[in-house]
Amino acid sequence: MRCKNCGIVIQNGTLCKNCYEKMQKDKASDNDNVVLMNIVRKFNPKYNLLVNMEWIMFCILIVLLAILSKNFLSAVLCILFVSFILGISMFFSKRKAMGTKLTFYETKVVYRFNFLFIHRQKVLKYSQIRDITLNRRRFQKKFGLGNFNIINKETGIIFKGIIMEDVANAEEVFKKLTDLIGTKIG
């Protein structure tokens, strides 16, 4: 007889000892419910306005041009339109922040993204993770935010890991995270 998974010749049964132990470990990690840490995305209106500064500058430019051409109706309509677009952008940013969650368990990491009708979940075991990094842009540093990148061992040209954007108190969270799971990453 041969093993179902690896094809090694065995005396009896359907799985060799190594494949059976691996299957048991996988089942044990699926039943893991001990939460070590939760990381959520933070919505900061001031930060979002700075990120959308291009829209605001565009609005100011159009309003100035409309005032110079003495077309006040266009100026008012431009202000209303850009305000409406910024409001919708802020609303969607807040909804995305509320629906994004990263949970660290004893043996795995679970990323959940729920936004309107989009529901995604990605599970990575610690043995599949190559590295966890913290990246911060200039405005993120000013507001104490940061981006967490969980890099999968299978990542090549296409990124197959997890990106958690705009985490509040990013440096403190990263230090706590490395203390909790630093030795578990393979």
N, C-alpha and C positions, 0 to 999 in steps of 0.2 A: 504494500500500500504506500501511497504518497500523501504528503501533507497538502491540504487544500490551498494554503497560502503560498508557501515557499517551494513546494515540490520535492522536499527531501524525503528519502525512503524511510518509512517508519514501520514498526512491527504491527501495530494495531491502532485503531482510532482514525480520526479525520484531521487532527492537528498535531504538529510536533510540540515538544515542550516549550520551546521559545515562542512560537506563535500563540500558544495557549496562554502563556504568562503575559504576553503583550495584549491580548484580547481582554484578560482580566484587569490589567492596569487601565485600559481604555474605559471599561465599564465602571471602574472605581472613580475615574475622573469625571465621568458623566453624572455621577451621583453626588459630586462635591457641592455642598451648599454652605460652606463656611466662608462668609464674606470677610476679606481682609481690609478692603478699601474700596470706596466709591469715588469716582471722579466725574464731575459734571461740568458742563460748559457754562460760562458766565456771560450774561447779556449786560453790556454796559452802554447806555445810550450816548454818552460823550465820546467813547471810543468809536462807536458806529458812525457818529457824525464826522469824526476825523477821517475815518476810512472812506466815507462818501464825500470828502471835501471837493472832489472834481465836479460833482453835480452842483454843489453850492457855488463854486467859482463860475461854472458855466451859467448858472442862473443869474449871478451878479453881472456877468458880461452881457448877457442878453438884455437884462433890465437897463443897463447903462446905454446900450445901443438903441433900445426902444425909446428911452428918455431923450437921447440926443436927436433922434429922428422925430421927436414930438408925437410918438404913437403910444400914449399911455395905456390904452386898452391891451396892446401886446405885452407891455410890461406887467400889468396886473395878471393877465392870463398865464404868462411865463412863471410868475411867482406861485400862482395857484397850482399849476401843473407840476413844477418841481417839488413843491411842498407835498403834493399828493404822492408822487413817486417816492420821495424820501420816507413818508409815513408808511407806505406799503413795504418798502425795504426794511424799515425798522420792525414792523410787525412780523414779517417772515423771519428776520434774524432772531427775534425773541422766541418764536415758535420752534425754530431749529435748535436754539439753545436749551429750551425746555425738554425737547425730545431726544437729546443726545446724552448718553450715559456710558461710562466705562467702569466695569466692575471687576475687581481682582479677587479671585478665590484662591484656595490652597494650591490647586493644581492647574488653573487655567485663567484666562482673561476673556471677558465677554464684553463686546461692543454692541450697543443697541442704538439705532437711529430710527426714530419715529417722527415723521413729518407729513402731515395731511394724510395721504393714502399710501405713502412710501414707508414700509416697515422692513428694516434690515437688521440682521443680527450676525455677528461674526465671532467665532470662538477660536481662540488660539491656546494651545497648551504651552506651558513654560518651556518644554523641550523644543518647540517649534520657533521660539523667539530668539533672534540673534542679539538684539540690543534695544534699549529704550532710550530715546534722546529727548532733550528739551531744547526747543528753538524759540527765540524771541525776536520779534521785529522791534524797531525803534519805538513806535507808538505803544506796542504791547508792554515794553519795559516801563514806560511812563505810567501805565495803568495797572501794573502788576500782573499782567496776563502772560500766557505762553502757550505754545503748541507742543503736544506730546506726540512723538512718532514711535510706534512700536514696529520694529523692523523684523519681518519674517525671514527665516533662513532660506525660503524658496524665492525670495525677491530677486528678480533679475532686472531686465529692462523695464518691465511693468511692475509697479509697486504693489505688492500683495499684503502689505501690513495694514496698520490702523493709524489714522491721524485724528487726534482729538485737539480741536482748535479752541483757543480763548479760554483756557483754564485759569481760574482766579488763584492768586497766591502761588504762582507756578513754581517758584524756587522751593518754598516750604513743602509743597505737595511732592515735588520731585525728590527731595531729601528723605521724606517719610517713605516714599515708594521704594527708593533704593535700600532703605533699612529693612523694609518688610520682605521684599522679594529679590534682593540683589543676588543672593546665592542660588536661587531656584532657576535662574535663566541659564539654559544650556548653551 
